[in-house]
Amino acid sequence: MKKIYNSAVAIFLMAIILVPALSFAGNKDRSGQAGASELLINPWARSSGWGGVNISNCYGLESMYTNIAGLAFTQKTELIFSHTQWLKGSGININTFGLAQKVGDAGVLGLSMMSLKFGDLPITTTELPEGGIGTFSPNYMNINIAYAKAFSNSIYGGFNLKVISESISDMAATGVAIDAGIQYVTGEKENIKFGISLKNIGPTMRFKGDGLSIRTLLPGQDDEFTLEQRSADFELPSQLNIGASYKFIFNDMHSLSLAGAFISNSFYKDQYVFGAEYELKNYLLLRGGYTYEEGITKDADRTTVFTGPSGGLSVQVPLNKEKGSIFSVDYSYRATDPFQGSHTIAARLSF
């Protein structure tokens, strides 16, 4: 009975991902029409080091961005703190914290918070376009609450609920979105993996606040009145990810994972990602990737700040071999033009 239940839930997960995907395709003509673009920023060092290509073989807390199904591979408890210099030179910094905890025999709960800081910006008005009347700091925050489960030795799935908050000094917008994902593992050594995820599905958002109000005078009258403007709704940047990977296990010391992924953006160009990760006895991991989209190889045709290459590494130290406790430091780099790339460094504790 339990096997039938697990299979039914897995089929349901696959259905809710694939059914919307039938009408889902990248559309470059809609570029710039979506909001909440911070949902497309990968704040984690491991997965961003090879371009987020590990949709099929991500595991642990970082799966809350790439494919939530990978959260089910959390062994017990995992903590990560990550800091990103986004487009170095722009002054944008991203701080991310996450916690994953195994519950029961096969379930895992996850919580993460991502905060973007843009620094202090001068307040300007039509009368004072040069500023000089103070500063304000925009605040963007995403909160993720997730649950993933191993339905069998081969099928893993999960859901992720996102709360999105964007605010400046006199306006704010709040929204919600859902991610869903599934992974399938096969092969004699469980080294063949497939994954699919649907991200950022939710209702439209709208900015509200005093910043949309204007106090003015009616012609011929002395009393002021308030004119409130309505801001337009904006959609979320939905995304469909499909990936596969194969892990070559040479011996107890060395292994090499190759992965590929197709990313379909509802408000942007489709992307193809290829990457590799080399592992030296679970102590050192080196990874690299390349993200391709139409026009990315030519400066005149490229419509993104990213030029394609990414790379990273992880250094892991076992704290308690019997309990499997590990502390690791992760780093990733994503090449950009202009700016000086995006750099992410993270500390990870698994116990």
N, C-alpha and C positions, 0 to 999 in steps of 0.2 A: 504493500500500500504506500509506503514511504517513497519507494522508487517511482511509482506512478505520480505521486504528488510533486516530487522534484522535477520530473520530466515535464509535467503540465506547466509548472511555473516557468521553467526554462523556455518552453515553446511560447508562452505568453510574453516573456521578455523579448524574445526574438521578433515576435509579431509587432509589438508596439514600436520597435525600432525600424523594422523593414517597411511596414505599411506607410508611414509618413515619407520614407525614403523613396518610394516609387515616384513621387512627384517632386523630389528634391534635387536640385542641380545648381551648380555655380552660375552666377549671372553677373558678369563684370559691368553690365549696363546699370546695375543697381548700386554700384560702389558709392559709398558715402551717404546712403540713405538710412542705414541702421545706426543705432546709438549703442551705448554701453560697450564700446569696442574693447574695454579692458578685460572683458570676458575671454578674449582671444589671446591674452598674454599668459604665457606659461611661466609661473613664478618659481618653479622647482628646477634645481640644478641638474639632476640626473637625466630626466627626460628631455630637457631643453638642449642638453649637450649633444644629442643626436637628432635634433629637430623635431622631437615628439613623435618619432616614427614608431615607437614601441607600443602601439595600440593593442597589439596582440600579446605582448609579453611584458607589459608593465606589471608591477606588483607593489603592494604596500601603499603607504599614504600618498605618494606622488600620483597614484592612479586617479585621484580625485580630479585631476585636470585631463589626463589623456583618455583613460577608459575606466570608469568607476568599477567595473567588474574586477579589476586587478586588486582592489582593496581587500578582496576575500583571501588573498594569499598572506595577509598579515599573520605572523606566528603567535604573537601575544600582545605586546604593547609597542608602539612606535611614536617617537616625537621628532619633529623637524622644525628648525628655525632657518629661514632663508632670507637673504638680502640681495636685492638686484639693483644695480646701477643701469637703469633703462635708457638706452640711447645716450651713452656717456657724453657729457657736455651739455645736455639739455637740462640738467638739474632735477630730473625725475628719479625718485627712489621708491622701491617697492619692498615692503616688509611682509613676510608671510609666516604664519605659525600653524602647525597642524598636529593633531593627536588622533591616533587610531588605536582601538581596543577590541580585542577578540571577545565575543560574547557567545556562550554556548559552544557547541561542537563545531559549527561551521559558519557562524555569522560574525561579522565585523562591523562595528560602528566607527564612523569617522567624523571629525570636526576640523575645519580649517578656516582661517581668516586672512584675507589679503587686503593690505592697505597701501594706497598710492599717495605719495607726498610730492607736491609740485613746487614747494617752497613758497615764499611770500611774494605776491604779485601786487603791483601798485593799483590803487583804486583810481579810475579815471571817469570823468563825466564829459558831456558835450561842452560844458562851460570850462572844464579843466582837463583837457585832453592829455596834458603832460603829467597829471597826477599831483602829488604833493599833499594829499589829504588822508594818507594812511595806506595800509596794505590789507590784503585778505589772502587766505590760503584755501584752495579747493580741497575737498576731502572725498576720496572715492574708496569705498570698502565693499568687498564681497565676503559673505559668510556662507559656508557650505556645511550642510549636515547630510551625511550619507550612510547608507547601509548596503552591504554586499554579502553574498553567501555562496558557498560551494554547494551546488546542487548534486554533484557527483564528482568522481575523480577526473572528469573531463570537462564539465560545464560549470562556469562561474558567471554570476550576474549581479547587478546592483543598480540602485537609484541614488541620485544626488539632488537635493533641494538647495537652491541658491537664493539668497536674499541680497539684492543689489541696492546700494545706496550711493548717490552722487549729490554733492552739495557744494555751494559757494556761500558767500556771506548772506545773500538775500533770496536764494532759490534752491530748491532741492527736488530730487526725483527718487522714487523708490519702486522697486519691482521684484518679481520672483521669476525663477526659471527652473527647469528640471533637466537633468542629464539621465540617460539610461545606457547601459552597456552590457555586453556579454563577451566571454572568451571561451574558446574551445581548445583543449589540449589533447594532443595525440602523439603517436610515435612510440617506439620501443623504450626510449629513454625520456619520454614526455618532452621531446625537443622540437616538436612541430606545433605551432600555435597559430590560431586565427582569432581575430577580434573585430568587433563592430560597435560603434557608439554613436549616439545621437545627442547633441549638446545644445544648450541654451534655448530650450523650447519654453515659451511663456508668453503672457499677454504683453501688449504694448506699454510703454512708460511715457510719462509726461512730466515736465518741470512745472512746479508751482511755487508761489511765494511773492513777497513784496517787490521783488525785482521786476515783476511784470506789471506793476501798477505805476501810474503816472498821475501826479497831482497838478491840476491845471485850472485856468479860469475860463468861464464862459464869456463870450464877447458881451460887453455892456454890463457885467455883473462883478461884484466885489468878492463873492464867496467862491472858494476853491471847491472842486469836486475831484473825486478819484476815478480815473479811467483804468480799468483792469483789462489787460490783453490776455488772450488765450494762446498758449503755446501748442504747437502741433504734437501729436503723438509720434513716437518713434518705435520701430520694431527692434528686436534683439537679433544679434548676429548668429543665427542658427547655423549648425555645422554637422555634417555627416562624415564620420571617419571609418575607413575600412583598412585593416592591416593584416599582414602575415609575417611570420618569422621562422627561422630555422637555426638551431643551436648545434654547432659542431663541438663535440666533447672529445678532445684529443686524448687526455689522460686526467689524472687527479690534479694536475698543475695548471693546465691550459684549456681554455675553451674560447670559442668565437661565435658570436650571434650576428646573423645578418637579418635585416628587416626591411620591409617596404610598406608604404601606406599611400592611400588615396584620400585626399581631404576635399570635400565638396562644401563650398561656402555659399550660403544663400544670398550674400550681398558682396561677393568678391569672386576673384578668379579661382578655379580649381587648382589644387596643388598636388604634386607627386613628391614623396619624401623617400629617400633611401639612406640607410645608415648601418653601421657596424659597431659592435662592442666587444672588446677583448678583455678577458678576465684571467688574472694570475692568482690562482688558489684563493680566491675570495679576499685577497689583500689589496690588490690594485686593479682598477678597472679603467680602461681607456676607451673612449667612444668618439665617433664623428658622424656627421650626416650632411646631406645636401637636400635643400628644398627647392624644387623647380616649379615655376609657373610661367605662363605665357609672357614673353618679353623680358624676363629677369636677367638675361645674359647681356642685354644692351642698355646702356645708360639712357638713351633716348626713348626706349620703350618701357623701361621698368617703372612700375607704378607703386612700388613698395620701397621702404627704406632698407629692407633686408636684401642682401645680395645672394643668399643661398647657403653658404657654408656655415657649419657650426661644429663645435668640438667641446670636449670636457673630460674630466677624470674624477675618480673617487679613490680615496685612501681609507681603508677600513682596518680597525684594530679590534680584535676579539677581547672582550672584557671578562667573560666567563664562558668557557667552551662548553661546560656541562649544560648551562641554561641557554646557550646560544646568544648571549648578549653581545652586541656589536656597537661600536662608536665609529662614525665615519665623517669625513669632511669631503664635500662635493663642490666641484667648480664647473661652470660652463661659460662658453663664449659664443656669441652670435654676431657674425660679420654684418656691418651696415655701411651704407654710403648715402648721405653724409653721416656725421657723428663718428664716435670712436668705438662702435660696437656696443653690445649689451652684455654685461658681466653679472653672473650670479654665483654666490658662494653660500653654502648651507652646511649646517651641522645636524647630524642625524644620530639618534640613539634608539636602538632596538633592544628590548629586553623582555 
